[in-house]
Amino acid sequence: MTIDDVPKLKLDEDWMRDRFITYFKANTGPAFVIEERGKALAAFGALFEWKWGGPCEVWFNLIENRRTFDVVRMFKRLIVGLAGKYEVTRMQAIIKCDSKINMRWMKFLGFENETPNGMKKKLPDGRDAYLFARCF
């Protein structure tokens, strides 16, 4: 995935788009777009804050809301492949507290909620979030 792919993500807010572009310019980690017949279905990536390998933050973006189970199964394989290729020891992701479907996704992908009481005003828009993590 490159900066040119960011419009495919159909991001809800400008800060999200700006964040992706900043990370791509800084080359902070790999990103993938899952496509079918030239249409983006989902995106997935990892952000390494300090160096490649070790812990990272992962992000998921379901673009086309269909065949969700198939897409999640692809994510599950990508996670394991990414962990092996980049020597990841821990992946973590922040999920909006009001997103029950994303919480189910994270559990299916093998992540555990490390903040059952939530993190207050963690997101840029002031909403609360949970921190999910998976160790390898």
PyRosetta script that sets phi, psi and omega in degrees:
from pyrosetta import init, pose_from_sequence

init()
pose = pose_from_sequence("MTIDDVPKLKLDEDWMRDRFITYFKANTGPAFVIEERGKALAAFGALFEWKWGGPCEVWFNLIENRRTFDVVRMFKRLIVGLAGKYEVTRMQAIIKCDSKINMRWMKFLGFENETPNGMKKKLPDGRDAYLFARCF")
pose.set_psi(1, 143.5)
pose.set_omega(1, 179.9)
pose.set_phi(2, -129.8)
pose.set_psi(2, 178.9)
pose.set_omega(2, 177.3)
pose.set_phi(3, -57.6)
pose.set_psi(3, -35.5)
pose.set_omega(3, -179.5)
pose.set_phi(4, -63.5)
pose.set_psi(4, -21.2)
pose.set_omega(4, 179.8)
pose.set_phi(5, -83.7)
pose.set_psi(5, -12.5)
pose.set_omega(5, -174.5)
pose.set_phi(6, -56.2)
pose.set_psi(6, -40.7)
pose.set_omega(6, 177.8)
pose.set_phi(7, -59.9)
pose.set_psi(7, -26.3)
pose.set_omega(7, 178.3)
pose.set_phi(8, -64.8)
pose.set_psi(8, -22.0)
pose.set_omega(8, -175.3)
pose.set_phi(9, -72.1)
pose.set_psi(9, -16.5)
pose.set_omega(9, -179.8)
pose.set_phi(10, 50.4)
pose.set_psi(10, 52.2)
pose.set_omega(10, -177.1)
pose.set_phi(11, -70.9)
pose.set_psi(11, 143.4)
pose.set_omega(11, -175.9)
pose.set_phi(12, -72.7)
pose.set_psi(12, -33.5)
pose.set_omega(12, -172.0)
pose.set_phi(13, -131.7)
pose.set_psi(13, 150.4)
pose.set_omega(13, -177.4)
pose.set_phi(14, -60.3)
pose.set_psi(14, -36.6)
pose.set_omega(14, -178.0)
pose.set_phi(15, -62.4)
pose.set_psi(15, -31.5)
pose.set_omega(15, 178.6)
pose.set_phi(16, -66.1)
pose.set_psi(16, -48.1)
pose.set_omega(16, 179.6)
pose.set_phi(17, -59.8)
pose.set_psi(17, -46.0)
pose.set_omega(17, -179.8)
pose.set_phi(18, -61.8)
pose.set_psi(18, -38.0)
pose.set_omega(18, 179.5)
pose.set_phi(19, -64.0)
pose.set_psi(19, -45.8)
pose.set_omega(19, 178.8)
pose.set_phi(20, -60.8)
pose.set_psi(20, -45.9)
pose.set_omega(20, -178.7)
pose.set_phi(21, -61.9)
pose.set_psi(21, -41.5)
pose.set_omega(21, 178.0)
pose.set_phi(22, -60.3)
pose.set_psi(22, -45.7)
pose.set_omega(22, -179.8)
pose.set_phi(23, -65.2)
pose.set_psi(23, -40.7)
pose.set_omega(23, 179.9)
pose.set_phi(24, -65.0)
pose.set_psi(24, -40.3)
pose.set_omega(24, 178.7)
pose.set_phi(25, -64.0)
pose.set_psi(25, -34.8)
pose.set_omega(25, -178.7)
pose.set_phi(26, -83.3)
pose.set_psi(26, -8.2)
pose.set_omega(26, -179.2)
pose.set_phi(27, 53.9)
pose.set_psi(27, 53.5)
pose.set_omega(27, -175.9)
pose.set_phi(28, -89.8)
pose.set_psi(28, 0.0)
pose.set_omega(28, 178.1)
pose.set_phi(29, 164.0)
pose.set_psi(29, 166.3)
pose.set_omega(29, -178.1)
pose.set_phi(30, -78.2)
pose.set_psi(30, 154.6)
pose.set_omega(30, 176.2)
pose.set_phi(31, -144.3)
pose.set_psi(31, 149.5)
pose.set_omega(31, -176.0)
pose.set_phi(32, -133.9)
pose.set_psi(32, 146.7)
pose.set_omega(32, 170.9)
pose.set_phi(33, -116.1)
pose.set_psi(33, 128.4)
pose.set_omega(33, 175.8)
pose.set_phi(34, -91.8)
pose.set_psi(34, 117.4)
pose.set_omega(34, -177.5)
pose.set_phi(35, -118.7)
pose.set_psi(35, 153.4)
pose.set_omega(35, 174.0)
pose.set_phi(36, -137.4)
pose.set_psi(36, 120.0)
pose.set_omega(36, -177.5)
pose.set_phi(37, 51.6)
pose.set_psi(37, 42.5)
pose.set_omega(37, 176.9)
pose.set_phi(38, 78.4)
pose.set_psi(38, 3.3)
pose.set_omega(38, -180.0)
pose.set_phi(39, -109.7)
pose.set_psi(39, 129.0)
pose.set_omega(39, -179.1)
pose.set_phi(40, -71.1)
pose.set_psi(40, 128.0)
pose.set_omega(40, 176.7)
pose.set_phi(41, -100.7)
pose.set_psi(41, -38.2)
pose.set_omega(41, -175.7)
pose.set_phi(42, -162.3)
pose.set_psi(42, 164.9)
pose.set_omega(42, 176.8)
pose.set_phi(43, -137.5)
pose.set_psi(43, 154.9)
pose.set_omega(43, -177.5)
pose.set_phi(44, -152.0)
pose.set_psi(44, 143.2)
pose.set_omega(44, 177.3)
pose.set_phi(45, -161.5)
pose.set_psi(45, 172.3)
pose.set_omega(45, 179.3)
pose.set_phi(46, -130.0)
pose.set_psi(46, 143.9)
pose.set_omega(46, 177.9)
pose.set_phi(47, -119.2)
pose.set_psi(47, 119.9)
pose.set_omega(47, 177.7)
pose.set_phi(48, -101.8)
pose.set_psi(48, 112.8)
pose.set_omega(48, -174.8)
pose.set_phi(49, -74.3)
pose.set_psi(49, -40.8)
pose.set_omega(49, -174.4)
pose.set_phi(50, -101.6)
pose.set_psi(50, -51.2)
pose.set_omega(50, 179.7)
pose.set_phi(51, -160.0)
pose.set_psi(51, 162.7)
pose.set_omega(51, 178.4)
pose.set_phi(52, -70.6)
pose.set_psi(52, 138.6)
pose.set_omega(52, -174.1)
pose.set_phi(53, 96.2)
pose.set_psi(53, 163.4)
pose.set_omega(53, -179.2)
pose.set_phi(54, 77.5)
pose.set_psi(54, -143.3)
pose.set_omega(54, -178.0)
pose.set_phi(55, -79.7)
pose.set_psi(55, 153.4)
pose.set_omega(55, 175.4)
pose.set_phi(56, -152.6)
pose.set_psi(56, 161.4)
pose.set_omega(56, 173.5)
pose.set_phi(57, -100.7)
pose.set_psi(57, 134.0)
pose.set_omega(57, 178.7)
pose.set_phi(58, -111.6)
pose.set_psi(58, 154.9)
pose.set_omega(58, 177.2)
pose.set_phi(59, -136.3)
pose.set_psi(59, 149.4)
pose.set_omega(59, -179.6)
pose.set_phi(60, -131.8)
pose.set_psi(60, 142.7)
pose.set_omega(60, 177.9)
pose.set_phi(61, -141.6)
pose.set_psi(61, 109.4)
pose.set_omega(61, 175.2)
pose.set_phi(62, -84.0)
pose.set_psi(62, 114.3)
pose.set_omega(62, -174.5)
pose.set_phi(63, -91.7)
pose.set_psi(63, -50.5)
pose.set_omega(63, -178.9)
pose.set_phi(64, -104.1)
pose.set_psi(64, 115.6)
pose.set_omega(64, -172.7)
pose.set_phi(65, -82.2)
pose.set_psi(65, 65.1)
pose.set_omega(65, 175.2)
pose.set_phi(66, -149.2)
pose.set_psi(66, 158.4)
pose.set_omega(66, -179.1)
pose.set_phi(67, 49.3)
pose.set_psi(67, 41.6)
pose.set_omega(67, -176.2)
pose.set_phi(68, -55.4)
pose.set_psi(68, -43.4)
pose.set_omega(68, -177.0)
pose.set_phi(69, -61.9)
pose.set_psi(69, -41.6)
pose.set_omega(69, 178.1)
pose.set_phi(70, -62.0)
pose.set_psi(70, -41.8)
pose.set_omega(70, -179.4)
pose.set_phi(71, -65.5)
pose.set_psi(71, -43.0)
pose.set_omega(71, 179.5)
pose.set_phi(72, -63.1)
pose.set_psi(72, -37.6)
pose.set_omega(72, 176.8)
pose.set_phi(73, -63.7)
pose.set_psi(73, -37.3)
pose.set_omega(73, 175.9)
pose.set_phi(74, -63.9)
pose.set_psi(74, -43.3)
pose.set_omega(74, 177.1)
pose.set_phi(75, -57.9)
pose.set_psi(75, -42.1)
pose.set_omega(75, -178.2)
pose.set_phi(76, -58.6)
pose.set_psi(76, -43.4)
pose.set_omega(76, 177.7)
pose.set_phi(77, -69.0)
pose.set_psi(77, -41.1)
pose.set_omega(77, 179.8)
pose.set_phi(78, -61.6)
pose.set_psi(78, -38.6)
pose.set_omega(78, -179.9)
pose.set_phi(79, -60.4)
pose.set_psi(79, -48.9)
pose.set_omega(79, -179.5)
pose.set_phi(80, -63.6)
pose.set_psi(80, -43.4)
pose.set_omega(80, 178.4)
pose.set_phi(81, -62.9)
pose.set_psi(81, -43.1)
pose.set_omega(81, 178.9)
pose.set_phi(82, -64.2)
pose.set_psi(82, -43.4)
pose.set_omega(82, -180.0)
pose.set_phi(83, -59.7)
pose.set_psi(83, -44.0)
pose.set_omega(83, 179.7)
pose.set_phi(84, -68.7)
pose.set_psi(84, -45.6)
pose.set_omega(84, -176.6)
pose.set_phi(85, -66.2)
pose.set_psi(85, -39.5)
pose.set_omega(85, -175.4)
pose.set_phi(86, -104.8)
pose.set_psi(86, 12.9)
pose.set_omega(86, 177.7)
pose.set_phi(87, 53.9)
pose.set_psi(87, 47.9)
pose.set_omega(87, 179.8)
pose.set_phi(88, -78.1)
pose.set_psi(88, 133.0)
pose.set_omega(88, 177.1)
pose.set_phi(89, -102.2)
pose.set_psi(89, -24.3)
pose.set_omega(89, -178.1)
pose.set_phi(90, -153.3)
pose.set_psi(90, 134.9)
pose.set_omega(90, 172.1)
pose.set_phi(91, -117.5)
pose.set_psi(91, 140.9)
pose.set_omega(91, 176.3)
pose.set_phi(92, -137.8)
pose.set_psi(92, 153.6)
pose.set_omega(92, -179.4)
pose.set_phi(93, -146.6)
pose.set_psi(93, 146.2)
pose.set_omega(93, 177.8)
pose.set_phi(94, -102.5)
pose.set_psi(94, 130.0)
pose.set_omega(94, -176.5)
pose.set_phi(95, -123.6)
pose.set_psi(95, 135.2)
pose.set_omega(95, 176.6)
pose.set_phi(96, -58.6)
pose.set_psi(96, 136.5)
pose.set_omega(96, -179.0)
pose.set_phi(97, -61.7)
pose.set_psi(97, -29.2)
pose.set_omega(97, -176.4)
pose.set_phi(98, -90.5)
pose.set_psi(98, 11.7)
pose.set_omega(98, -179.0)
pose.set_phi(99, -107.0)
pose.set_psi(99, 88.9)
pose.set_omega(99, -178.3)
pose.set_phi(100, -65.4)
pose.set_psi(100, -36.8)
pose.set_omega(100, -179.6)
pose.set_phi(101, -66.0)
pose.set_psi(101, -39.1)
pose.set_omega(101, 177.6)
pose.set_phi(102, -66.7)
pose.set_psi(102, -34.2)
pose.set_omega(102, 176.9)
pose.set_phi(103, -65.5)
pose.set_psi(103, -40.0)
pose.set_omega(103, 176.4)
pose.set_phi(104, -65.1)
pose.set_psi(104, -41.0)
pose.set_omega(104, 177.2)
pose.set_phi(105, -55.5)
pose.set_psi(105, -51.3)
pose.set_omega(105, -175.0)
pose.set_phi(106, -60.7)
pose.set_psi(106, -41.5)
pose.set_omega(106, 178.5)
pose.set_phi(107, -64.6)
pose.set_psi(107, -41.6)
pose.set_omega(107, 177.9)
pose.set_phi(108, -62.8)
pose.set_psi(108, -34.8)
pose.set_omega(108, -179.4)
pose.set_phi(109, -79.3)
pose.set_psi(109, -1.0)
pose.set_omega(109, 176.2)
pose.set_phi(110, 92.5)
pose.set_psi(110, 12.8)
pose.set_omega(110, 178.5)
pose.set_phi(111, -90.3)
pose.set_psi(111, 150.2)
pose.set_omega(111, 177.6)
pose.set_phi(112, -117.0)
pose.set_psi(112, 143.5)
pose.set_omega(112, 178.9)
pose.set_phi(113, -76.5)
pose.set_psi(113, 114.2)
pose.set_omega(113, -179.4)
pose.set_phi(114, -90.9)
pose.set_psi(114, -8.4)
pose.set_omega(114, -178.5)
pose.set_phi(115, -130.3)
pose.set_psi(115, 71.6)
pose.set_omega(115, -175.7)
pose.set_phi(116, -59.6)
pose.set_psi(116, -23.4)
pose.set_omega(116, 177.3)
pose.set_phi(117, -91.3)
pose.set_psi(117, -0.5)
pose.set_omega(117, 178.9)
pose.set_phi(118, 80.7)
pose.set_psi(118, 166.7)
pose.set_omega(118, 175.1)
pose.set_phi(119, -114.7)
pose.set_psi(119, 117.1)
pose.set_omega(119, -173.6)
pose.set_phi(120, -69.2)
pose.set_psi(120, 130.6)
pose.set_omega(120, 175.2)
pose.set_phi(121, 52.0)
pose.set_psi(121, 40.0)
pose.set_omega(121, -176.8)
pose.set_phi(122, -76.2)
pose.set_psi(122, -33.4)
pose.set_omega(122, -176.4)
pose.set_phi(123, -81.7)
pose.set_psi(123, 154.1)
pose.set_omega(123, -178.4)
pose.set_phi(124, -57.0)
pose.set_psi(124, -26.3)
pose.set_omega(124, 179.1)
pose.set_phi(125, -88.6)
pose.set_psi(125, 7.6)
pose.set_omega(125, 176.4)
pose.set_phi(126, 88.4)
pose.set_psi(126, 1.1)
pose.set_omega(126, 179.6)
pose.set_phi(127, -79.3)
pose.set_psi(127, 158.5)
pose.set_omega(127, 177.8)
pose.set_phi(128, -80.4)
pose.set_psi(128, 156.6)
pose.set_omega(128, -178.4)
pose.set_phi(129, -144.7)
pose.set_psi(129, 161.9)
pose.set_omega(129, 171.5)
pose.set_phi(130, -108.4)
pose.set_psi(130, 151.9)
pose.set_omega(130, 174.1)
pose.set_phi(131, -107.3)
pose.set_psi(131, 117.5)
pose.set_omega(131, 175.3)
pose.set_phi(132, -105.7)
pose.set_psi(132, 144.5)
pose.set_omega(132, -179.7)
pose.set_phi(133, -143.3)
pose.set_psi(133, 154.2)
pose.set_omega(133, 175.2)
pose.set_phi(134, -139.7)
pose.set_psi(134, 128.9)
pose.set_omega(134, 180.0)
pose.set_phi(135, -103.9)
pose.set_psi(135, 150.5)
pose.set_omega(135, -179.3)
pose.set_phi(136, -121.9)
pose.dump_pdb("model.pdb")
